[in-house]
Amino acid sequence: MDEKEPPSAAHESVVVAKRWLSNRVFELALVKPAGFDFLPGQKVKVYIAGMAREYTIVSGPGEEYLALCIRHLAEGKVSSRLAALQLGDIVAFSAAYGFFLHRPGRSVFVATGTGVAPYVAFARAGIRDFTLLHGVAAVSELYYRHLFLTTAGVYIGCLAPVDEAASVEGDIFAGRVTDYLRQELVPGQYTFYLCGNGEMVGDAMKIIDNRFDGSRVFTESFFDNDDR
């Protein structure tokens, strides 16, 4: 479904918190403007220094603050500026938009890296008992795992290669999320949500077509080499 371009700089708000989830991913919290509405899974465009980037909202609709999950690239034109923001700084952003929303069904959430962000919003909005596969390069990148350990029915950290698995809570699978779909997930009809790099989304779609007949699939993809 095509998305309408969101209005530029529809809102401005104040930075009230910034916390690092790993050595390259952080959560930025803003005061939620009066009248700002969104659905879990939606995103905003953030505007800074004449540039704009999309970031998924990770707070729940009922929360006081508006939180964004941001992957920091040292060379990133936008993410490096956002990482340098201080408490009290002003951030401009669009109205919420997007169609990557939760539907009733037997949910399997699949993510690579910060593609886990919409599932954070789902969990914070009260969605429970889903299966979540989170593919990362190191255990330290399994951010939000404590939230998912208490909300997911099945939570699997997928690492290739496994580096610190013995010291982490939750189940660890030695391989990619697509390997888990191909080898471990019991065949059946599911509602799949795929969010992450475009290669993963494409590969997972092929596996779902072959192994999970009758399943529904919703996707949101990005590319790791995107200049953030």
Legacy VTK file of the C-alpha trace (Angstrom):
# vtk DataFile Version 3.0
C-alpha trace
ASCII
DATASET POLYDATA
POINTS 228 float
0.000 0.000 0.000
1.377 3.415 -0.890
1.970 5.861 1.929
1.259 9.547 1.652
4.252 11.746 2.358
3.898 13.014 5.946
3.851 16.771 6.504
7.265 18.263 7.135
8.034 19.348 10.698
4.439 19.087 11.904
5.600 18.978 15.537
8.413 20.170 17.765
9.223 18.755 21.162
11.842 18.655 23.889
14.370 15.876 24.506
13.742 14.508 28.018
15.900 11.354 27.976
18.497 9.522 25.947
19.721 6.057 26.813
22.127 3.795 24.988
20.772 0.304 24.403
24.081 -0.944 22.983
27.278 0.684 21.786
25.555 1.762 18.569
21.818 1.963 19.250
20.054 4.445 21.501
16.541 5.405 22.515
15.599 9.082 22.329
12.597 10.225 24.394
10.637 13.402 23.692
7.687 15.021 25.417
4.641 13.809 23.492
2.906 16.860 22.018
-0.710 17.482 22.954
-2.976 15.829 20.416
-0.224 13.657 18.930
-1.828 10.320 18.033
-0.273 7.182 16.629
-0.800 3.453 16.328
1.822 0.926 17.497
4.111 0.139 14.569
3.928 3.592 13.014
6.897 5.905 12.457
7.759 9.571 12.120
10.173 11.562 10.027
12.689 13.480 12.114
14.033 16.733 10.654
17.442 18.135 11.550
19.942 20.340 9.728
17.777 20.363 6.609
17.654 16.547 6.417
14.989 13.994 7.292
15.046 10.325 8.329
12.369 7.848 9.339
12.367 6.304 12.813
9.851 3.935 14.377
8.062 4.928 17.565
8.841 2.457 20.355
6.653 3.902 23.103
3.091 2.772 23.672
0.185 5.092 22.776
-0.731 5.531 26.436
2.740 6.630 27.541
3.633 10.194 28.446
6.706 10.309 26.236
7.398 9.664 22.574
10.408 7.349 22.222
12.382 6.519 19.077
14.904 3.712 18.494
17.911 5.034 16.547
20.916 3.229 15.107
23.954 5.489 15.342
26.435 5.469 12.485
29.594 7.459 13.143
29.454 8.758 9.575
25.670 9.157 9.585
24.565 12.671 8.731
21.398 12.501 10.834
22.005 9.814 13.460
25.285 11.432 14.563
23.465 14.722 15.148
20.666 13.014 17.055
23.218 11.154 19.188
24.750 14.512 20.144
21.454 16.017 21.360
21.270 17.091 24.994
18.339 17.193 27.399
16.222 20.234 26.627
17.131 20.366 22.943
14.277 20.733 20.458
13.492 18.100 17.809
11.172 18.603 14.825
9.224 15.655 13.451
6.235 14.716 11.322
2.867 13.305 12.212
2.849 9.529 12.661
2.236 7.401 9.584
2.653 3.878 8.235
0.734 0.629 7.857
2.990 -1.866 9.678
0.309 -2.521 12.292
-0.642 -5.548 14.350
-3.567 -7.694 13.196
-5.276 -10.519 15.097
-3.702 -13.907 14.476
-0.948 -16.311 15.498
1.840 -13.749 15.378
5.472 -14.386 14.444
7.624 -11.243 14.616
10.923 -11.405 12.709
13.539 -8.655 12.942
17.135 -7.829 12.219
18.848 -5.089 14.234
16.674 -2.049 14.902
13.906 -3.720 12.906
12.750 -4.901 16.323
11.420 -1.385 17.044
7.766 -1.861 15.990
7.569 -5.006 18.116
8.667 -2.954 21.126
5.693 -0.673 20.510
3.408 -3.698 20.102
4.588 -5.140 23.433
4.311 -1.800 25.240
0.761 -1.489 23.876
-0.209 -4.769 25.548
0.254 -7.368 22.793
1.389 -10.677 24.305
2.248 -14.319 23.583
3.833 -13.728 20.175
6.906 -15.476 18.792
9.852 -13.124 18.240
13.015 -13.874 16.271
15.649 -11.127 16.603
18.736 -11.446 14.424
21.845 -9.578 15.574
25.624 -9.893 15.390
26.247 -10.041 19.166
24.339 -10.696 22.374
24.948 -7.074 23.385
22.706 -6.085 20.458
19.679 -7.947 21.847
18.273 -4.692 23.183
14.807 -4.755 24.746
15.274 -8.431 25.586
14.024 -7.936 29.152
10.777 -6.507 27.814
10.345 -9.443 25.445
11.214 -12.030 28.078
8.055 -10.956 29.937
5.746 -10.387 26.951
6.626 -12.904 24.227
5.451 -16.481 24.253
8.692 -17.461 22.489
11.710 -15.150 22.281
14.730 -16.290 20.266
17.942 -14.335 19.795
19.452 -15.432 16.472
23.216 -14.940 16.260
25.649 -15.877 13.525
28.155 -16.530 14.928
27.255 -16.978 18.593
29.722 -15.057 20.750
28.371 -14.565 24.308
25.445 -16.942 24.399
26.283 -18.560 27.745
25.737 -15.315 29.661
22.408 -14.107 28.272
18.827 -14.675 29.387
16.473 -16.239 26.888
16.975 -18.746 24.122
19.820 -18.341 21.644
19.837 -19.875 18.174
23.145 -20.242 16.341
22.150 -18.902 12.937
20.167 -16.263 11.124
16.471 -15.616 11.587
15.900 -17.172 8.158
17.723 -20.323 9.293
15.349 -20.552 12.258
12.324 -20.162 9.985
13.669 -22.853 7.671
14.795 -25.334 10.339
12.988 -24.788 13.637
9.593 -23.097 13.402
6.834 -25.692 13.360
4.909 -25.623 10.039
1.484 -24.056 10.275
-0.498 -20.963 9.444
0.833 -17.783 11.025
0.642 -14.046 10.648
4.249 -13.078 9.919
5.718 -9.616 10.437
9.108 -9.029 8.814
11.062 -5.882 9.669
14.733 -5.328 8.940
17.196 -5.344 6.087
15.798 -5.964 2.628
17.808 -9.134 2.043
16.339 -10.789 5.134
12.812 -9.790 4.163
13.205 -11.227 0.669
14.733 -14.493 1.908
12.099 -14.907 4.619
9.287 -14.395 2.104
10.594 -17.292 0.009
10.797 -19.579 3.056
7.288 -18.641 4.167
5.937 -19.385 0.688
7.567 -22.850 0.802
6.933 -23.900 4.420
3.967 -21.981 5.798
1.140 -22.283 3.314
-1.863 -20.045 3.971
0.066 -17.641 6.209
-0.252 -13.869 5.997
2.855 -11.673 5.704
3.390 -7.988 6.460
6.743 -6.382 5.726
8.791 -3.274 6.367
12.330 -3.251 5.016
15.382 -1.013 5.063
18.964 -1.386 3.939
22.021 -1.586 6.174
23.981 0.738 3.888
21.360 3.468 4.146
23.113 6.736 5.070
21.490 7.481 8.398
LINES 1 229
228 0 1 2 3 4 5 6 7 8 9 10 11 12 13 14 15 16 17 18 19 20 21 22 23 24 25 26 27 28 29 30 31 32 33 34 35 36 37 38 39 40 41 42 43 44 45 46 47 48 49 50 51 52 53 54 55 56 57 58 59 60 61 62 63 64 65 66 67 68 69 70 71 72 73 74 75 76 77 78 79 80 81 82 83 84 85 86 87 88 89 90 91 92 93 94 95 96 97 98 99 100 101 102 103 104 105 106 107 108 109 110 111 112 113 114 115 116 117 118 119 120 121 122 123 124 125 126 127 128 129 130 131 132 133 134 135 136 137 138 139 140 141 142 143 144 145 146 147 148 149 150 151 152 153 154 155 156 157 158 159 160 161 162 163 164 165 166 167 168 169 170 171 172 173 174 175 176 177 178 179 180 181 182 183 184 185 186 187 188 189 190 191 192 193 194 195 196 197 198 199 200 201 202 203 204 205 206 207 208 209 210 211 212 213 214 215 216 217 218 219 220 221 222 223 224 225 226 227
